[in-house]
Amino acid sequence: MNFIAWIIMGLIAGAIAKSIMKEKGGWISSLVIGLIGGVVGGWIGSAIFDRGVTGFFSLWSWLLAIGGSVLVLWIYNLIQRRR
């Protein structure tokens, strides 16, 4: 995927993850969470299912990106609660 597609996917995946976790925030935080979540989801998908984030129009890629974003947001909330 090209760079612009990664940014768009990250922004959308981060926004969906924030709505699932009922979090507030702007588009920059959604983008960061989505991009990190896409990397984490792709890594987990590659490690467990031998198939990572493959393309923008792939349902599998979207599920991995959103799942990774939810995981990143959940871990972030755990760290913030301990402070």
DSSP file (Angstrom, degrees, kcal/mol; ACC not computed):
  #  RESIDUE AA STRUCTURE BP1 BP2  ACC     N-H-->O    O-->H-N    N-H-->O    O-->H-N    TCO  KAPPA ALPHA  PHI   PSI    X-CA   Y-CA   Z-CA
    1    1 A M              0   0    0      0, 0.0     2,-0.1     0, 0.0    54,-0.0   0.000 360.0 360.0 360.0 151.0    0.0    0.0    0.0
    2    2 A N     >  -     0   0    0      1,-0.1     4,-1.9     4,-0.0     5,-0.2  -0.377 360.0-100.6 -87.0 172.0    1.2    3.5   -0.6
    3    3 A F  H  > S+     0   0    0      1,-0.2     4,-2.0     2,-0.2     5,-0.1   0.866 118.9  51.7 -61.5 -42.9    1.7    6.1    2.1
    4    4 A I  H  > S+     0   0    0      1,-0.2     4,-2.5     2,-0.2    -1,-0.2   0.896 108.5  52.0 -64.2 -40.6   -1.5    8.0    1.6
    5    5 A A  H  > S+     0   0    0      1,-0.2     4,-2.7     2,-0.2    -1,-0.2   0.887 108.0  52.2 -63.6 -38.8   -3.6    4.8    1.9
    6    6 A W  H  X S+     0   0    0     -4,-1.9     4,-2.6     2,-0.2    -1,-0.2   0.907 110.4  48.3 -62.2 -41.9   -1.8    3.9    5.2
    7    7 A I  H  X S+     0   0    0     -4,-2.0     4,-2.4     2,-0.2    -2,-0.2   0.927 113.4  46.2 -65.9 -44.6   -2.7    7.4    6.6
    8    8 A I  H  X S+     0   0    0     -4,-2.5     4,-2.3     2,-0.2     5,-0.2   0.929 114.5  47.6 -64.2 -44.9   -6.4    7.1    5.5
    9    9 A M  H  X S+     0   0    0     -4,-2.7     4,-2.9     1,-0.2     5,-0.2   0.907 112.5  50.0 -62.8 -41.5   -6.7    3.6    6.8
   10   10 A G  H  X S+     0   0    0     -4,-2.6     4,-2.5    -5,-0.2     5,-0.2   0.902 110.5  49.5 -63.4 -41.8   -5.0    4.6   10.1
   11   11 A L  H  X S+     0   0    0     -4,-2.4     4,-1.9     2,-0.2    -2,-0.2   0.927 116.0  41.7 -63.8 -45.5   -7.3    7.6   10.5
   12   12 A I  H  X S+     0   0    0     -4,-2.3     4,-2.4     2,-0.2    -2,-0.2   0.921 115.9  48.7 -69.8 -43.8  -10.5    5.5    9.9
   13   13 A A  H  X S+     0   0    0     -4,-2.9     4,-2.5    -5,-0.2    -2,-0.2   0.900 112.4  49.5 -64.1 -40.0   -9.3    2.5   12.0
   14   14 A G  H  X S+     0   0    0     -4,-2.5     4,-2.4    -5,-0.2    -1,-0.2   0.893 110.8  49.5 -64.8 -40.1   -8.3    4.9   14.9
   15   15 A A  H  X S+     0   0    0     -4,-1.9     4,-2.0    -5,-0.2    -2,-0.2   0.901 112.4  47.6 -66.0 -40.9  -11.7    6.6   14.7
   16   16 A I  H  X S+     0   0    0     -4,-2.4     4,-2.2     2,-0.2    -2,-0.2   0.916 112.0  49.9 -65.8 -42.6  -13.5    3.3   14.8
   17   17 A A  H  X S+     0   0    0     -4,-2.5     4,-2.5     1,-0.2    -2,-0.2   0.901 109.8  51.3 -62.7 -40.6  -11.4    2.0   17.7
   18   18 A K  H  X>S+     0   0    0     -4,-2.4     5,-2.8     1,-0.2     4,-0.5   0.888 110.4  48.5 -63.8 -38.3  -12.1    5.2   19.6
   19   19 A S  H  <5S+     0   0    0     -4,-2.0     3,-0.3     3,-0.2    -2,-0.2   0.871 111.5  50.2 -70.7 -34.8  -15.9    4.8   19.1
   20   20 A I  H  <5S+     0   0    0     -4,-2.2    -2,-0.2     1,-0.2    -1,-0.2   0.916 117.4  39.5 -64.9 -43.2  -15.7    1.1   20.2
   21   21 A M  H  <5S-     0   0    0     -4,-2.5    -1,-0.2    -5,-0.2    -2,-0.2   0.436 110.5-123.8 -86.9   0.0  -13.8    2.1   23.3
   22   22 A K  T  <5 +     0   0    0     -4,-0.5     2,-0.3    -3,-0.3    -3,-0.2   0.925  56.6 155.1  55.5  50.3  -15.9    5.2   23.8
   23   23 A E      < -     0   0    0     -5,-2.8     2,-0.3    -6,-0.1    -1,-0.2  -0.706  34.9-138.8-103.7 156.3  -12.9    7.5   23.9
   24   24 A K        +     0   0    0     -2,-0.3     2,-0.2    -5,-0.0    -5,-0.0  -0.735  42.3 106.2-109.0 162.7  -12.8   11.2   23.0
   25   25 A G        -     0   0    0     -2,-0.3     2,-0.0     4,-0.0    -2,-0.0  -0.805  56.3 -78.2 149.8 171.3  -10.1   13.0   21.1
   26   26 A G     >  -     0   0    0     -2,-0.2     4,-1.6     1,-0.0     5,-0.1  -0.129  48.6 -91.3 -91.3-173.3   -9.3   14.7   17.8
   27   27 A W  H  > S+     0   0    0      1,-0.2     4,-2.2     2,-0.2     5,-0.1   0.776 119.8  59.3 -74.4 -25.9   -8.3   13.4   14.4
   28   28 A I  H  > S+     0   0    0      2,-0.2     4,-2.5     1,-0.2    -1,-0.2   0.931 107.7  45.1 -69.0 -43.6   -4.5   13.5   15.2
   29   29 A S  H  > S+     0   0    0      2,-0.2     4,-2.6     1,-0.2     5,-0.2   0.876 112.7  52.3 -67.0 -35.1   -4.9   11.1   18.1
   30   30 A S  H  X S+     0   0    0     -4,-1.6     4,-2.6     2,-0.2    -2,-0.2   0.908 110.3  49.1 -63.2 -41.2   -7.1    8.9   15.9
   31   31 A L  H  X S+     0   0    0     -4,-2.2     4,-2.7     2,-0.2     5,-0.2   0.932 112.7  46.2 -63.7 -46.8   -4.5    8.9   13.2
   32   32 A V  H  X S+     0   0    0     -4,-2.5     4,-2.5     2,-0.2     5,-0.3   0.937 115.3  46.1 -63.7 -46.8   -1.7    8.0   15.6
   33   33 A I  H  X S+     0   0    0     -4,-2.6     4,-2.8     1,-0.2    -1,-0.2   0.915 114.6  49.0 -62.1 -42.6   -3.7    5.3   17.3
   34   34 A G  H  X S+     0   0    0     -4,-2.6     4,-2.3    -5,-0.2    -2,-0.2   0.900 112.1  46.8 -65.1 -42.1   -4.8    3.9   13.9
   35   35 A L  H  X S+     0   0    0     -4,-2.7     4,-1.8     2,-0.2    -2,-0.2   0.936 116.8  43.1 -66.5 -46.1   -1.3    3.8   12.4
   36   36 A I  H  X S+     0   0    0     -4,-2.5     4,-2.7    -5,-0.2    -2,-0.2   0.914 114.7  51.6 -64.7 -41.4    0.2    2.2   15.5
   37   37 A G  H  X S+     0   0    0     -4,-2.8     4,-3.3    -5,-0.3     5,-0.2   0.866 106.7  53.4 -63.3 -36.7   -2.7   -0.2   15.7
   38   38 A G  H  X S+     0   0    0     -4,-2.3     4,-2.4     2,-0.2    -1,-0.2   0.896 110.9  46.1 -63.8 -40.4   -2.3   -1.1   12.0
   39   39 A V  H  X S+     0   0    0     -4,-1.8     4,-2.3     2,-0.2    -2,-0.2   0.934 116.1  45.2 -66.4 -46.3    1.3   -2.0   12.6
   40   40 A V  H  X S+     0   0    0     -4,-2.7     4,-2.7     2,-0.2     5,-0.2   0.934 115.2  47.4 -63.6 -46.5    0.5   -4.0   15.8
   41   41 A G  H  X S+     0   0    0     -4,-3.3     4,-2.8     1,-0.2    -1,-0.2   0.896 112.6  49.5 -61.9 -40.8   -2.5   -5.7   14.1
   42   42 A G  H  X S+     0   0    0     -4,-2.4     4,-2.2    -5,-0.2    -1,-0.2   0.886 111.6  48.9 -64.5 -39.2   -0.4   -6.5   11.1
   43   43 A W  H  X S+     0   0    0     -4,-2.3     4,-2.3     2,-0.2    -2,-0.2   0.926 113.8  45.4 -66.6 -45.0    2.4   -7.9   13.2
   44   44 A I  H  X S+     0   0    0     -4,-2.7     4,-2.8     2,-0.2     5,-0.5   0.918 113.3  50.5 -64.6 -43.2    0.0  -10.1   15.2
   45   45 A G  H  X S+     0   0    0     -4,-2.8     6,-1.7    -5,-0.2     4,-1.6   0.889 112.6  46.6 -61.8 -39.4   -1.8  -11.2   12.1
   46   46 A S  H  X S+     0   0    0     -4,-2.2     4,-0.6     4,-0.3    -1,-0.2   0.891 115.7  45.6 -68.6 -39.4    1.6  -12.2   10.5
   47   47 A A  H  < S+     0   0    0     -4,-2.3    -2,-0.2    -5,-0.2    -1,-0.2   0.900 126.8  25.7 -72.4 -41.1    2.7  -14.0   13.6
   48   48 A I  H  < S+     0   0    0     -4,-2.8    -3,-0.2    -5,-0.2    -2,-0.2   0.908 136.9  23.1 -91.6 -46.8   -0.5  -15.9   14.3
   49   49 A F  H  < S-     0   0    0     -4,-1.6    -3,-0.2    -5,-0.5    -2,-0.1   0.413  94.0-124.3-104.7   0.5   -2.2  -16.3   11.0
   50   50 A D  S  < S+     0   0    0     -4,-0.6     2,-0.3    -5,-0.5    -4,-0.3   0.811  85.1  95.4  57.7  32.4    0.7  -15.9    8.6
   51   51 A R        +     0   0    0     -6,-1.7    -2,-0.2    -9,-0.1    -1,-0.1  -0.867  51.2 177.5-153.6 115.1   -1.1  -13.1    6.9
   52   52 A G        -     0   0    0     -2,-0.3     2,-0.5     1,-0.2   -10,-0.1  -0.029  52.2 -40.5-100.2-157.2   -0.7   -9.4    7.8
   53   53 A V        +     0   0    0    -15,-0.2    -1,-0.2     1,-0.2     3,-0.1  -0.609  62.7 168.5 -72.3 118.3   -2.1   -6.2    6.4
   54   54 A T        -     0   0    0     -2,-0.5     2,-0.3     1,-0.3    -1,-0.2   0.822  49.3 -12.3-107.9 -38.4   -2.1   -6.7    2.7
   55   55 A G    >   -     0   0    0      3,-0.1     3,-1.1     1,-0.1    -1,-0.3  -0.992  58.2-106.2-163.3 164.3   -4.1   -3.9    1.0
   56   56 A F  T 3  S+     0   0    0     -2,-0.3    -1,-0.1     1,-0.3     6,-0.1   0.858 117.1  44.8 -65.8 -37.4   -6.4   -1.0    1.5
   57   57 A F  T 3  S+     0   0    0     -3,-0.1     2,-0.5     4,-0.1    -1,-0.3   0.243  87.4 111.0 -94.6  13.5   -9.5   -2.8    0.1
   58   58 A S    <>  -     0   0    0     -3,-1.1     4,-1.8     1,-0.2     5,-0.1  -0.781  58.8-152.1 -90.9 124.8   -8.9   -6.1    2.0
   59   59 A L  H  > S+     0   0    0     -2,-0.5     4,-2.5     1,-0.2     5,-0.2   0.879  98.6  57.5 -60.1 -38.0  -11.4   -6.8    4.8
   60   60 A W  H  > S+     0   0    0      1,-0.2     4,-2.3     2,-0.2    -1,-0.2   0.903 104.9  50.4 -59.6 -43.1   -8.7   -8.8    6.6
   61   61 A S  H  > S+     0   0    0      1,-0.2     4,-2.5     2,-0.2    -1,-0.2   0.904 110.7  49.0 -62.5 -42.5   -6.4   -5.7    6.6
   62   62 A W  H  X S+     0   0    0     -4,-1.8     4,-2.7     2,-0.2     5,-0.3   0.909 110.7  50.0 -65.2 -42.0   -9.2   -3.5    8.0
   63   63 A L  H  X S+     0   0    0     -4,-2.5     4,-2.6     1,-0.2     5,-0.2   0.910 113.0  46.7 -63.0 -41.8  -10.0   -6.1   10.8
   64   64 A L  H  X S+     0   0    0     -4,-2.3     4,-2.7    -5,-0.2     5,-0.2   0.918 113.6  48.1 -65.5 -43.1   -6.4   -6.3   11.7
   65   65 A A  H  X S+     0   0    0     -4,-2.5     4,-2.0     2,-0.2    -2,-0.2   0.915 115.9  43.0 -65.4 -43.5   -6.0   -2.5   11.8
   66   66 A I  H  X S+     0   0    0     -4,-2.7     4,-2.5     2,-0.2    -2,-0.2   0.922 115.8  48.8 -69.4 -43.5   -9.1   -1.9   13.8
   67   67 A G  H  X S+     0   0    0     -4,-2.6     4,-2.2    -5,-0.3    -2,-0.2   0.909 112.8  47.9 -62.0 -42.3   -8.3   -4.8   16.2
   68   68 A G  H  X S+     0   0    0     -4,-2.7     4,-2.5    -5,-0.2    -1,-0.2   0.875 111.0  51.7 -65.4 -37.1   -4.7   -3.6   16.6
   69   69 A S  H  X S+     0   0    0     -4,-2.0     4,-2.5     2,-0.2    -2,-0.2   0.899 109.2  49.3 -66.9 -40.8   -6.0   -0.1   17.3
   70   70 A V  H  X S+     0   0    0     -4,-2.5     4,-2.4     2,-0.2    -2,-0.2   0.917 112.3  49.2 -63.0 -42.2   -8.4   -1.3   19.9
   71   71 A L  H  X S+     0   0    0     -4,-2.2     4,-2.5     2,-0.2    -2,-0.2   0.922 111.6  48.2 -62.9 -44.9   -5.6   -3.2   21.6
   72   72 A V  H  X S+     0   0    0     -4,-2.5     4,-2.4     1,-0.2    -2,-0.2   0.911 113.3  47.9 -61.9 -43.0   -3.3   -0.2   21.5
   73   73 A L  H  X S+     0   0    0     -4,-2.5     4,-2.3     2,-0.2    -2,-0.2   0.884 111.2  50.8 -66.5 -39.2   -6.0    2.0   23.0
   74   74 A W  H  X S+     0   0    0     -4,-2.4     4,-2.0     2,-0.2    -2,-0.2   0.921 112.3  46.0 -63.9 -45.3   -6.8   -0.6   25.7
   75   75 A I  H  X S+     0   0    0     -4,-2.5     4,-2.2     2,-0.2    -2,-0.2   0.899 111.3  53.2 -65.1 -40.4   -3.1   -0.8   26.7
   76   76 A Y  H  X S+     0   0    0     -4,-2.4     4,-2.3     1,-0.2    -2,-0.2   0.915 108.9  49.2 -60.1 -43.6   -2.8    3.0   26.7
   77   77 A N  H  X S+     0   0    0     -4,-2.3     4,-2.0     1,-0.2    -1,-0.2   0.872 108.6  53.5 -65.0 -36.7   -5.8    3.3   29.0
   78   78 A L  H  X S+     0   0    0     -4,-2.0     4,-1.2     2,-0.2    -1,-0.2   0.915 110.7  46.5 -62.4 -42.2   -4.3    0.7   31.3
   79   79 A I  H  X S+     0   0    0     -4,-2.2     4,-0.6     1,-0.2     3,-0.2   0.902 111.6  51.3 -66.5 -41.5   -1.0    2.7   31.5
   80   80 A Q  H >< S+     0   0    0     -4,-2.3     3,-0.7     1,-0.2    -1,-0.2   0.853 105.9  55.1 -66.4 -35.1   -2.9    5.9   32.1
   81   81 A R  H 3< S+     0   0    0     -4,-2.0    -1,-0.2     1,-0.2    -2,-0.2   0.833 102.6  56.9 -67.1 -32.0   -5.0    4.5   35.0
   82   82 A R  H 3<        0   0    0     -4,-1.2    -1,-0.2     1,-0.3    -2,-0.2   0.690 360.0 360.0 -73.8 -17.9   -1.8    3.4   36.8
   83   83 A R    <<        0   0    0     -3,-0.7    -1,-0.3    -4,-0.6    -2,-0.2   0.480 360.0 360.0 -77.8 360.0   -0.5    7.0   36.9
